[in-house]
Amino acid sequence: MTVALKTVNSFPYQIREIEHVWITMSDGVRLAARIWLPETAEAEPVPGILEYIPYRKRDSTAYRDSMTHPYFAGHGYACVRVDLRGSGDSEGILLDEYLAQEQQDGLEVLEWIAEQSWCSGSVGMMGISWGGFNALQVAAHRPPALKAIITICSTDDRYADDIHHMGGCLLGDNLSWASTMFAYNSCPPDPLLVGERWKELWLERLQGSGLWLDTWLRHQRRDDYWKQGSICEDFSAITSPVLAVSGWTDGYSNAVFRLLANLKASRKGLIGPWGHKYPHLGVPGPAIGFLQESLRWWDRWLKGIETGIMEEPMLRVWMQESVPPTTYYDERPGHWIGEPAWPSPSIVSQKYPLAAGRIGEADEPIPERPLRIQSPLSVGLFAGKWCSYAAGPDLAHDQREEDGGALVFDGAPLEEAIAILGAPVVELDLQANKPIAMVAVRLSDVAQDDKATRVTYGLLNLTHRNSREYPEYLKPEERYRVRVQLNDVAQVFPKGHRLRLSLSTSYWPLAWPPPEPVRLTIYTGSSTLSLPIRQSSGELDAQVPAFGEAEGAPPLAKTLIEPEHHNWRVIRDLAKDESTLEVINDKGIFRLDDIDLEVQNKTVETYTYQADDFSSVRGETLCIRGFKRQDWSVKTVTRTVLTSTPTHFHILADLDAYEGDRRVYCQSWDKTIPRDYI
């Protein structure tokens, strides 16, 4: 779905665009930049805004950029969109995500912007996902010119709460994301910008970027590799004001709460119903006038104009209302609420004991009883993605089939509606029959027709019960008390609906399963569910200002050549006892008319398993990227396969690059990596 923005054609400032500028780093490597700024900026310097990402300003993000950066430029800012070293049209090689080199380059880019004749010396930094990450990371270095940041869909903790791991479990999205960057890193710069050196630069990337999945799988616990770039290591390092933004179907909403709770700098939080999208392009809707909201932030911190934004609630979130389960929503019903601080005084934690097959009443005495669960590998086929890109049906479906392989606890029908805001917590008194085990915990809203909509969930690798850095094997049949924190959420459970808690011992392919099947014994009475109940805050909610209509500058002209196609297919071959999840993310082929460039972007992910064989799980990704104009045509094809045994992970990967019909580069990888408490 494409959000229909209100196109703004007239701005307070006339805009000048500089399509291509080189910014030279201290080691001589040149980064490619695109700049939008007011026509009058040379005579009347303005603040700068930097977005610094690897997603190809020339083509991949050009359409999105054309709606965002000219909008800010038209309101008196110089917007600078820079390709990371080794990406897009920049020189060098991109060796991994969030490296110290990337942060150093970012500091030099900020200094360069501040020193330009058209810049007032004050600079902001913004971005979604990668750009949100490095905005936080660069801010932690306290560069003098950086006066504020907007970080969207990012995290403060690269191990505990990123696309690689969750609760110490290896995420399926780790493979998906590694494959995405494998494909991006294989793409060449544009000859129209970099000249005859384009092929030399391309071959440097093809030969040098490496296989990031191999690197990531060699760090299966929270070691120094993940601590680098995790600003939670020292929240006090950030002194710039921070606006932290995410969406409930995004993978990064938890970080907003931690940033508000732990930063000491001026800060605000905003969470809507969206997936991994800018809020003015937000799906599920409603999208909001995020560019207007961002201007209020920039005007306050880069121009010193009192816009009133800091007098508003610290946290604004979309309180979601109940919906039937499905994999895609155009809109999520709900309403905006506000909290003056986080943690909030309006949240009360209410603990409920778990009984056999049900959620007990608060303070109800529940006798101890052992309940056992050993889940089939099918639990998770309807889980959706860890991080929804709102690119087709990637949300969790009806949970009833999943619940067939889970240990289920149902609450009584609610006598009154309740609203929760924050992270539900489940404490379990349990035993395991194997030294390595995991537990997946889901909280669902069960309607009166018994349809179950997943509201939030959490994972825990039980070897990480005491430490993510120093895991410990379980001793079979020894009892442990563990704490599983579910994802933060804002949700209303209506009168007459029931809460359902579901526990499973696997959640494939959202998370890689343990080395072998595991049976858990859960003890009732001492095992509990705690809910963050939000007390009525109607007076404060009434003060939450309404957001404007989603706006943007006129987008680039592009022509659709082949349509997009997105699909999720669950295939059950009962003859082979084999199940497959096929995820198609085909963005079609489109032409950017102003530069006469055709762009192709297609990814197919396939996840399979057979029967109850934990060594049969297999993830495969195929990515095709293509670029074509009348006198130039290139294409890359990357393929990655991840399998495992009880003791090792095994990666097979291939990279093929074509100029026209001729293959100009190929490389294959065959890697075996020991499992480390996963």
Sequence and secondary structure as in RCSB ss.txt:
>XXXX:A:sequence
MTVALKTVNSFPYQIREIEHVWITMSDGVRLAARIWLPETAEAEPVPGILEYIPYRKRDSTAYRDSMTHPYFAGH
GYACVRVDLRGSGDSEGILLDEYLAQEQQDGLEVLEWIAEQSWCSGSVGMMGISWGGFNALQVAAHRPPALKAII
TICSTDDRYADDIHHMGGCLLGDNLSWASTMFAYNSCPPDPLLVGERWKELWLERLQGSGLWLDTWLRHQRRDDY
WKQGSICEDFSAITSPVLAVSGWTDGYSNAVFRLLANLKASRKGLIGPWGHKYPHLGVPGPAIGFLQESLRWWDR
WLKGIETGIMEEPMLRVWMQESVPPTTYYDERPGHWIGEPAWPSPSIVSQKYPLAAGRIGEADEPIPERPLRIQS
PLSVGLFAGKWCSYAAGPDLAHDQREEDGGALVFDGAPLEEAIAILGAPVVELDLQANKPIAMVAVRLSDVAQDD
KATRVTYGLLNLTHRNSREYPEYLKPEERYRVRVQLNDVAQVFPKGHRLRLSLSTSYWPLAWPPPEPVRLTIYTG
SSTLSLPIRQSSGELDAQVPAFGEAEGAPPLAKTLIEPEHHNWRVIRDLAKDESTLEVINDKGIFRLDDIDLEVQ
NKTVETYTYQADDFSSVRGETLCIRGFKRQDWSVKTVTRTVLTSTPTHFHILADLDAYEGDRRVYCQSWDKTIPR
DYI
>XXXX:A:secstr
     EE    SS EEEEEEEEEE TTS EEEEEEEEETTTTTS EEEEEEEESS TTTTTHHHHHHHHHHHHTT
T EEEEEE TTSTT SS   SSS HHHHHHHHHHHHHHHHSTTEEEEEEEEEETHHHHHHHHHHTT  TTEEEEE
EES  S TTTBSSSEETTEEBHHHHHHHHHHHHHHT    HHHHGGGHHHHHHHHHHHS  HHHHHHT  SS HH
HHTT GGGGGGG  S EEEEEETTSS HHHHHHHHHH  S EEEEEES  SS GGG SSB    HHHHHHHHHHH
HHS    SGGGS SEEEEEE      S  SB  EEEEEESSSS TTEEEEEEEEETTEE  TT      EEEE  
 TTTTTTS  SS   SSS S   THHHHTTSEEEE    SS EEEEE  EEEEEEEESSSS EEEEEEEEE TT 
 EEEEEEEEEEGGGSS SSS     TT  EEEEEE   EEEEE TT EEEEEEES  TTTB   SS   EEEETT
T EEEEEEE   HHHHHTS      EE     EEEEE  EEEEEEEEETTTTEEEEEEEEEEEEEEEGGGTEEEE
EEEEEEEEEETTEEEEEEEEEEEEEEEEETTEEEEEEEEEEEEE SSEEEEEEEEEEEETTEEEEEEEEEEEEE 
   
